Amino acid sequence: MSEAPEINSGLEGVVVAETSLSMIDGQNGILRYRGYDIDDLAQTTSFEEIMHLLWFGKLPNRSELERLEQQLRSHREISPTVKKVIASLPTTGAPIDSMRAAVTAMAMEDPDERSLEPGDIQERAIRMAAAFPTMLAAYLRLREGKDIVDPDKSLGEAGNFLYMLTGEKPTELQANAFNCYLILVAEHSMNASTFSGRVTFSTITDLYSAVSAALGCLKGDAHGGANARAMEMLLDIGTKDNVEPYVEESLKIKRRLMGIGHRVYRARDPRAKHLMGFSESVAEQKGNRTWHDVAVRLEDMTNEHPFFTERKLYPNVEFYSAPLLYSLGIPIDAMPAAFAVSRVVGWTANLMEQLEGMRLIRPQARYTGPETAEFKPIDERE
Ligand SMILES: CC(C)(COP(=O)(O)OP(=O)(O)OC[C@H]1O[C@@H](n2cnc3c(N)ncnc32)[C@H](O)[C@@H]1OP(=O)(O)O)[C@@H](O)C(=O)NCCC(=O)NCCS
């Protein structure tokens, strides 16, 4: 018998595709979208420009941007069927699950659901990204017994989402902060949800199914669910003074600090500083710095503690996303879904890329069960 192949259960270091979308240098804490440093994009561009960059390969000029903005605005409305599906869902579930249901309804309404023509894929990507904020805001309002707020064509993607969520036009700072958040989480190479979307798409299924799989994957606490868990942790800590005992207790009981650590980054996540800045300014404008200050104290403590420094555990993107999204009024359980509002762009850009040279992704497992087993009919079994 040949030697059993080595198992790599977390697939660390395994390269499964080529991509020109994003590049991560985990050692030095660098992230680039199509060669552009995230620091150059984060606070000087709109989320719509980043959509154009990721989907169409270049930062748009004015007329290209206007065209995309116009397409997005024309697809923000969700159909009566999708609205009905969202309205029929239990109000007690995870908001990100409502998006999975809504995406499925979108797919079932689409007569060309299975088309893999690049033009059709592009159009569906735009439609999905345009509809995601509307779907999420609709679910969050309906579950509280409020009316849905229709999209406002005068607002950009970030401002419009906050408007549909609260029914009030956001301040310029709030819209800019959420815009920056959307830019920062749009794409991140072969992360787990992108990979699961790619695995699903590789079976030659439809774009909606791949996005639906990615949504389920993003929900997990080790991935997009960590922003909600990080916020719960900050609330649990409660005050700056409680940070130290909380960390000591966490180490004693082996409880992970949420928003800390990363599979690829061995340095501070380059997105954290932008989120930290907006977390502070939005909290300041709101008149409640508590959660931002607790987060800062927690980061300071992990920067000083050998357990974290030896293992190179630093804040990841979720760490300051949590207090920022909280200050923006996004319910804690909806934070993973807010992540999806942006990451759907990265997912679909990856799926467009994958269309070229599509190949079934199908790894193997090492069998560890019995070599053979003697079959007995049901009445002869013990
Ligand atoms: C992101 C994450 C899953 C990456 O995990 P990973 O690459 O598989 O790393 P490991 O689980 O092998 O952890 C390596 C070591 O660091 C420790 N560690 C990792 N993240 C930690 C955290 N957030 N808090 C405390 N310890 C942590 C592990 O206990 C382990 O210690 P050990 O060597 O003594 O056993 C992990 O850091 C984590 O769970 N973070 C919290 C959740 C989170 O913020 N997720 C969002 C990611 S963007």
The ligand as a MOL file (V3000), in Angstrom:
LIG
                    3D

  0  0  0     0  0            999 V3000
M  V30 BEGIN CTAB
M  V30 COUNTS 48 50 0 0 0
M  V30 BEGIN ATOM
M  V30 1 C -8.9420 33.9280 13.3000 0
M  V30 2 C -8.5360 32.6310 13.9730 0
M  V30 3 C -9.6440 31.5910 13.7710 0
M  V30 4 C -7.2550 32.1400 13.2950 0
M  V30 5 O -6.9460 30.9630 13.9080 0
M  V30 6 P -5.7730 29.9770 13.4840 0
M  V30 7 O -4.9340 30.5320 12.4090 0
M  V30 8 O -6.3890 28.6600 13.2200 0
M  V30 9 O -4.8810 29.9830 14.7800 0
M  V30 10 P -4.9090 28.8990 15.9150 0
M  V30 11 O -6.3200 28.5710 16.2910 0
M  V30 12 O -4.0330 27.7840 15.4590 0
M  V30 13 O -4.2410 29.6890 17.1060 0
M  V30 14 C -2.8370 29.8000 17.3190 0
M  V30 15 C -2.5890 30.0950 18.7850 0
M  V30 16 O -3.0940 31.3980 19.0890 0
M  V30 17 C -4.1320 31.3190 20.0560 0
M  V30 18 N -5.1900 32.2400 19.6140 0
M  V30 19 C -5.5830 32.4750 18.3370 0
M  V30 20 N -6.5390 33.4150 18.3250 0
M  V30 21 C -6.7410 33.7680 19.6090 0
M  V30 22 C -7.6060 34.6830 20.2370 0
M  V30 23 N -8.4500 35.4100 19.5010 0
M  V30 24 N -7.5740 34.8100 21.5640 0
M  V30 25 C -6.7260 34.0590 22.2880 0
M  V30 26 N -5.8830 33.1650 21.7520 0
M  V30 27 C -5.8870 33.0150 20.4270 0
M  V30 28 C -4.6140 29.8990 20.0350 0
M  V30 29 O -5.1740 29.5290 21.2660 0
M  V30 30 C -3.3220 29.1630 19.7370 0
M  V30 31 O -2.5760 29.1140 20.9210 0
M  V30 32 P -1.6620 27.8040 21.2590 0
M  V30 33 O -0.5640 27.8590 20.2320 0
M  V30 34 O -1.2190 28.0160 22.6560 0
M  V30 35 O -2.5560 26.6230 21.0760 0
M  V30 36 C -8.2730 32.8450 15.4820 0
M  V30 37 O -7.2540 33.8070 15.6540 0
M  V30 38 C -9.5330 33.2470 16.2300 0
M  V30 39 O -10.3140 32.3910 16.6210 0
M  V30 40 N -9.7410 34.5850 16.4460 0
M  V30 41 C -10.9270 35.0640 17.0990 0
M  V30 42 C -12.0770 35.0830 16.1100 0
M  V30 43 C -11.9220 36.1900 15.0960 0
M  V30 44 O -11.6260 37.3270 15.4360 0
M  V30 45 N -12.1870 35.8560 13.8300 0
M  V30 46 C -12.1550 36.8220 12.7550 0
M  V30 47 C -11.0100 36.5670 11.8430 0
M  V30 48 S -10.8730 37.8490 10.6300 0
M  V30 END ATOM
M  V30 BEGIN BOND
M  V30 1 1 1 2
M  V30 2 1 2 3
M  V30 3 1 2 4
M  V30 4 1 2 36
M  V30 5 1 4 5
M  V30 6 1 5 6
M  V30 7 2 6 7
M  V30 8 1 6 8
M  V30 9 1 6 9
M  V30 10 1 9 10
M  V30 11 2 10 11
M  V30 12 1 10 12
M  V30 13 1 10 13
M  V30 14 1 13 14
M  V30 15 1 14 15
M  V30 16 1 15 16
M  V30 17 1 15 30
M  V30 18 1 16 17
M  V30 19 1 17 18
M  V30 20 1 17 28
M  V30 21 1 18 19
M  V30 22 1 18 27
M  V30 23 2 19 20
M  V30 24 1 20 21
M  V30 25 1 21 22
M  V30 26 2 21 27
M  V30 27 1 22 23
M  V30 28 2 22 24
M  V30 29 1 24 25
M  V30 30 2 25 26
M  V30 31 1 26 27
M  V30 32 1 28 29
M  V30 33 1 28 30
M  V30 34 1 30 31
M  V30 35 1 31 32
M  V30 36 2 32 33
M  V30 37 1 32 34
M  V30 38 1 32 35
M  V30 39 1 36 37
M  V30 40 1 36 38
M  V30 41 2 38 39
M  V30 42 1 38 40
M  V30 43 1 40 41
M  V30 44 1 41 42
M  V30 45 1 42 43
M  V30 46 2 43 44
M  V30 47 1 43 45
M  V30 48 1 45 46
M  V30 49 1 46 47
M  V30 50 1 47 48
M  V30 END BOND
M  V30 END CTAB
M  END
